[in-house]
Amino acid sequence: MQPQPDQLGAMTWGGVYGADTPPFLVVPVGSCEQHGPHLPLHTDTVIAVALANALTDARDDCVVTPPLTITASGEHQGFPGTLSIGNDAMSAVVIELVRSADWAAGVVFVNGHGGNVTAMQAATTVLTRERRRVVTWWIRVPGGDPHAGRVETSLMLALAPSDVRLHLAVAGPIPSNDELVEHGVQALSPTGVLGDPAGASVDEGHRLFASLADDLGATVAEWIERTAAR
């Protein structure tokens, strides 16, 4: 099987530059954390990787790196299967990753896990001060539920249907961010669900994915154009 031309891990160092032009690196950022009784632990990673691949399919100046799969998931502590490296370690990983990529044209982080926001913001502040070319894009669905609800369930039905145990899906509360920070997920939702998966469908998943991919593409195009003018 031939390796995909836009996957960094399948390249040799001599094949990284196409036509002697440094590529933009697209880094999928996921997690290994509980997603209720019906979705797999790698849900965020699956979604982030698919969106990163959609971006490189649309652009010939980008390559996808191996994903970050264990990140900052402390709010899900207590659920079996959840792994977390914490905010400080996550921020350090992002900083050193970008510093190591000075040979690239820039770095795009495609974030599938909202719990990384503190670490990513801290890292981006440092990297911007160092005048490195980096942008972080987040999955945002207006009106969507926070975790393992209809949005993520629909996306996974479209992207990895065999991983979804839809018959086990249950609804959960939608607490405030302050409540989540103070108590963590398990104290607020014993099932781990924050939202309601009811009504999720493959068709909705494809529509959501297309909208997110369009937003990612537009954000990256604007960022490349804006930073190229500096």
N, C-alpha and C positions, 0 to 999 in steps of 0.2 A: 504493500500500500504506500503510495507516495505521500510524503508529509505535506501539510497545507503550507503554502508559501508565506502566510501571514502569522505563523506561530513561532515565536522566538525560540522556544525550547527545542524545536525540530531543526533549527538552523545550525550551521557552523559559524565560527566567528568571522570567517572570510565572506560569508554570504549574508551578513546582516545589512550591509549597505547596498541598496538597489540603485544602480546608476550613480554610485558614489555619493548618494544622498543619505544623511542620517535619518532614520525613521523616528516617529513619535511612538513611545511605548504606551500601551494601554494595559493597565494593571487591574484585573478583576479583584475586588475585595469582598470576600464573603464571611462566613463564620461556621463554627461547628457548635450548634446550640439547639436546644429543644424548640420545636415548632408545633406544639400541641400533640395530640395523639394520632393525628392523621397525616402530618407532613414530615419529611425526613430532616435529619440534623443538618444536612448540607443545602437546604433550601436557598439560603442567601447566596451561596457560592454558585449554584446552578443558574440562578437568575442573572447574577453579575457576569458570569462567563458568557452566557448567551448574548447579553447586551454588548459586551466587549467584542465578541465575534461579529455581531451585526455592524458595529462601527467599522471594523477593519474590512468587512465585505464591501462597505460603501466608500471607503477611502483607500487609495493605494500608497499612502504615506504613513500608515500605521501598522504596527505588529502587536500581537497579544502576548503578554508574558504569562508564565505560570501564575495561577491565582494565589492570593493570600487566603488561606482557608481556616486558620485558627487566629482569632483576633480578640477584640475587647468585648467580652460577653458576660461580664460580672453580674449584670442584672438578672441573668438566668441561672445563677448559682443555686444548687440544690436539686436541679433536674438531672437525672442520669444521662450521660452522653454529652453534656455541655462541657466544652473546653474553652479556657480563656487565658490570655497572656496579660491582661490588664492594660490600662490606659498608658502608663509610662513606657512599658515595653513596646506596645503597639506604636506609639509615637516615635520611639527610637528606631524601630524597624523601618517605618516609612521614611524617616529622615535619611538613614543610611542607605536605603534602597535608591532614593533619588540621587544622593551624592555619588553613588557608584555608577550612575547612568549618565555621567557627563558626556559620554560619547554619543548620546541620543539627542534628537532635536528638542525633546521635552517629554514630560510624563503626564499621562492622563489616568487618574484613579476613578474606576467605575465602582461605586460603593453600593453593595446590596444590603448592608447591615447598619441600621440607624444607630446602634450602640457604639459605633466607632466615631461618632461626631466629635467628642471631646478630644480624642487622640489625634484625629485627622486635622482638626482646627489648630491644635498646638503645633503639629508638625509643619503644616502649611505656613504658619507664621514664621517659623525658623527658616524654612526654605525660601520663602519670598524675601526675607531680609538678606539672605545669601544671594539673591538675584538669580535663583534657579527657576527654570521654566516649568511650572507645575500647575495642574488644575484638578479639582476634585468635583465630581458630579455625583449627585445622590438620587436615588429612586424616590420620586414624590408623585403621589396620586391624590389630587384634591378630593376630599371627602372619604378617602380610603381608611380602613381600620389599621391599627398599629402593628399587629403581629399575629400571623397564622390565621388571619381572617379571610374574607372573601377575595381580597386583592391577591395575596400570595397563593391562595388555593387555586384561583383561576389561572394565574401565571404558571404554576406547576402542572396543572392539568394540560396546559398547552405545550410546555417544554419537556416534562418528564412524567407523563401520566401513570406509568407503572410504579412510580414512587409514592403516589397519593393513595392513602387508605380512606377514601371518602366516607365509607360506612362508619368510621370512627369519629368523624368530625362533630364537634360540639361548639356551642357559643360560649363566649367569655365576656367579662366586663371590659370597659374602655376607661381605665383610670387616667388621671392627669400625669404629666411628666414629673411634677413634684412628688406625687405619690409613688411613682415608679422608682425615683431616685431614693426616696426615704425607705421604702419597704422592699423593693425588688419584686420581680414578677410572681414568684411562687406564693408569697403571702397574699397577693391580690387575686390570683387566678390559679388554683390548684392544677388545672389542666394545662396551663401555659398559654392558652389562647386569649388574645386581647382583641376582641371583635367577634364577628359572626361569619363563618364560612358558608352559610346558607345562600343558595343562589349562584354559587361559583360554577363556572362552565368553561369548556374549552374555547368556545367562541369569544367569550369575554376575555379570556387569557390572551388570545391572539390580538384582540383589539387593544388591550392594555399594553402588550409588548410592542406593538407597532407605534403607539403613541410615545412610549418611553424611548424607543430607539430613535424616533424622530427628534425628540427633545435632546437626547444625548448628542446626536449628530449636529444639531444646530448650535448647541453650546460649545462643542469642540471647534467647529468651523469659526465661530465668532472669536473664540479665545486665540486660535492660531492666527487669525487675521489681525487681531488687536495687538498681540504680543510681537508679531513680526514687524510692526511699525515702530517699535521702540528702538 
